[in-house]
């Protein structure tokens, strides 16, 4: 049946309107896709310590404020270098827009980072250094000035030693060998302590990266200096959270056995356990970083870079010294 002219005209007009509305909908969808939220991945050195929980909180706060998605993935602890490399590579291949990395090893992560950067993905380094030039080989480096932080720890310990009673002997519990942040911290401590003329490193040892491992090392080393039921050391330093917690547990166990402990102990970082040590007098001072700020500024650096804003090559997030007072 042939439709009247006016009905055919109405049908043509309705079809054209439907087609135009469909095209408009596709344009809006494309516009939404073009303005999709950025996704930034953060790969810490570990995920179990409270230090990294604080860094995660800072990263999440930055993501909320900047309107980006956040992927937080890391190895169980700082010694799992191969695990971290796998996580980093998988995230890079997943289509994230940028990565913030705290390398477990300053050399082992160089090649994965270089490969990703060459493909055009921005990478910022935080907490612990990576071999290379910030601003050239990666976006930037956001962290504590660890060498200076070690100097601060040595100055703090020297100030606590009011009387040298055991030849100026100091015990240092170190972290894992591949960790550049703690290595620089320990180097700063050793150099500054050596310049004091009164205190010297009597014993030092690396640990496996865990609190339990640090406790075992500390128990063995401390046992060498217990004589006449007294700990005969003039100072103790532990260079990060797990080493400080393990050393604290070892000292507390000695004290519970009746060993007299008058040795000043300076730890690094803080946690509920370490603050407990400050309160009960086993720990005299903690040199504390700002992981929350590191996580925040790490994410912000990548977002700023992607949005063509200037990014400083190096950001020092500083330290403070906590005492019981």
N, C-alpha and C positions, 0 to 999 in steps of 0.2 A: 504494500500500500504506500502510495506516494504521500509524504508529509506535506502539510501546507508550508508555504514559504516562511511564515513567521515562526513556526515550530523548528524548521531547519536552522534558521538564524539563531534561535535561542540555544539549540543543541551545540552549534559551532562555538557560540560564546561560552557556554558552560565547560566544553572540552578545553578551550584555550585557558580559561581560568584555572582549571584543575592542573593543567600542565605547568602553568606559571607558578602555582602554589607548590607543586612538587619540586620544581627547580629551586625555588626560594628555600625550601626545607633543606635541600642538599647543600646549598651555599652556607646556611647557618651551621649545618653539621661540620662542614669543612672548616668554617671559622672556629668552631669549638675545638676541633682537632688541632688547628694551627696554634691555638692558645693553650695547649695542654700543659699541665703542671710539670715542672722539672722533677726528676727523681735523682737524688744524690745518695750514693752509697758511702757508708763509713765502715772501715775495716780496722778495728782496734787490735792491739797486741794480745789481748785476753778478754774474756767476758765474765769471769767469776769474781774478780777483786772489786771491792767497793770503789776503788780509784776509777775503774772503767765504767762503773754504774754512774758515777758523777759526770764523766765525759759524755756518756750517752744522754744524760739529762740535758746537758748543754747543747748537744747536737739536735735533740728533739725540740728544744725551745727555739733554736734558730730556724728549724724547718717550719714550725708553726708561724713564727713572725714573718718569714719570707715567703710563705705560701708554697712550699715545695714538699714533695714526698721524700721520706727517708727510709733507706734500707740499712739496718745495723747488723752486720755479721762479722764474727771473728772467731779465732781458735779458742779452745778451752783455756789454755794458759800460754805464757810468753815463750815457752820452749818449743811450741809446735810450729816451726818455721814452714815446713812443707804444707801443713794444713792452711796456713795463712796465704801462701802462694796460690793454692788451689781455690780458695775463697775469692781472692782478688781477681784471678783470671775468669772465674765463673761469673762474677758480678760485671766485669768489663764486657763479657760476651752477652750479657742479658739485656743490654740496651739501656742501661742507666746513662744519665747525662754527664756525670762526673763522679770522682771517687776521692774520699779523704782517707789517708792511710797512715797508721802508726806502725812502721816496719819493725818486725821482731828481730830482724838482722839487717844491718845497714848495707851489707853487700849482696846478700842473697836475693833481696827484692829489687835490685837495680835493673836487672834485665826485664822482669815483668812490667815494671813501671815504664821503662824506656819503650817497650813494644806498644803499650797502650797509648802513651803520649804521641808516638809517631803516627798512630791511627787517628789522632785528632781528639782524643778524650782528655779533658783536663784532670790532673791529679794534684792534690795538695797533700803535703806531709805534715803530720802533727805529732807531738809528744817526743818522738825519738828520731834523730836525723837519718837521712839516707845519703849515701855518697852521690855527689853531684852538686850543681849550683842552683840554689833557689832562684826562681824567676826565669830560669833558662831550661833546666832539665825537668823541672816540675813547677807548678804555679808559685808556691811559696812554702815556708816552714814556720809553723806556729807551735811554740814550745817554751819551756823554761830554758834559760841560759844555764845548762847543766854544769858546765865547768865552774861558773861563778857560784852556782848553788853548792857545789862541793867545797868551795872556798868558805862559803857561809857556814857550812856544817863544821869545818875545821875550826873556824873562829869561835863558833858557839861552844864546841867541846873544850877548846883551850880556855875559854872564859869560865867554864864550870870546874876546871881542875885547879882548886885553890892550893893544893899541896901535892907535889910529886912524891909519891911514897914507894913506887915500884919501878924505878928507873925510867919513868916516862913511857912505859909500855902501853900500846894501844892495839886493840883487836879490831879488824875490819871484816865484816861479813859482806861479801860481794854477791852480785846477781849473776846471771848467765853471761858467758863470754861474748856472745854475738850482739848483746844489747848495747847500742852506741850511747844511749842516754845515760845509763848507769855507769858505763865505762868512763865517759867524760866527767861525770859526777865524782867518781872514785879518784880519777886523775887529779881533779881540782883539790880534793880532800888531801891526797898524799902530798902534793906539792906545797900546799899551804901549811900543812902540819910539819913538814920537813923544815920550813923556814922559821918555825917557832923556836927551834934550838933546844926545847925541853921535852917535847913529845916525839915519839917515833912509832912506826908500825912494827909491832913485834910478830904478828901473825895475820894472815889474810887468806881467804879461800872463796872460790866461786861456789855457787849452789845450782840446783837444777831448775830454778824458777818457781818452785812451789814453797808455800809456808812450811809444810812438813819437812821438805828437803832442807830448808834453811835451819829449821830447828835441830835436825840431826847434825848438821855441820857445826852449829853453834854449841851444842852440847859437848861434842868431841873437843873442840878448841877451848871452850871455857874450862873443861875438866883439867886441862893441862896447867891451869893457873890457880887451881884451888889448893891452898896449903894452909895447914893449921885451921881448917874449917873457915877460911877467909878467901874471897876472890882477890887475887893479887894482880890487879890490872889498874892502870891509871885512866883508861878510857875505852869506850866501845862505840863503834859506828856501824850502822847497817844502812845500805844505800837505796832501798825502796820499800814499798809496803810489805810484800811477802817476806823479804829478808828481815825487816824490822819486827814483823809479827813473830816469825820463827825465833829470832833472838830473844824477844821478850818472853816467849813461852819457856825457852831454855833457862833464862835467868829466874823466872818465877818458880820453876821447878827446883832450881838450886836453893832459892830462898825458903821454899816449903820444906826442904830437907834440913834446914837450919844453918845453911852457909851464910856467913855475914857478907853482905854486898854493899860496898860504899863507892863503887866505881860509877862515874857519870856515863850515862848511855844516851847517845844522840841517834835518833832514828830519822827516817825520811818518809814523807807522805803521812796521811792520818787515816784512821778508821776507828770504829767503836772500840776495838781491842786495844789499839795504840793509845787512844785517849784514856782508856782504863789504866794503862801503864803509867801515864802522866799523873793520874789521880792517886795511884797507890805508891808512887815514888820510885818505881823500878826504872822508868824512863824520865830523864830530866828535861829533854827538849826534842821537838820534832820540827824538821825543816819541811814546810808544806807547800806543795805546788797548787795550781788552780786548774784541775782537769776539766771542770765545768766550762771555764772560759776557753780552754783549748778546743773542746768539742764544738762550742758555739762558733768561734772564729774560724775553725776549719771549714765548717759548712758554709759560712758566710763568704769565705774566700772563693770557693768554687762557684757559688751563685753570682757573686760580683763579677768574676771572670767571664762567666757565660753571658752576663748582661752588659758586658763591655765597660764595667766600672774599674777604676784603678785598684790594684791589689798590692800591698807592700810585700817585698820579697821575704822579709824575716819579721816575725812578731814575737817579742819576748813577753811571756805572760807572768813572769816574776815568781818569787817565793816569799813566804813569811815564816817566822820562827814562833812556834807555840811552846809555852811552858805551862806549868801547873797554875801559875798566876794569871 
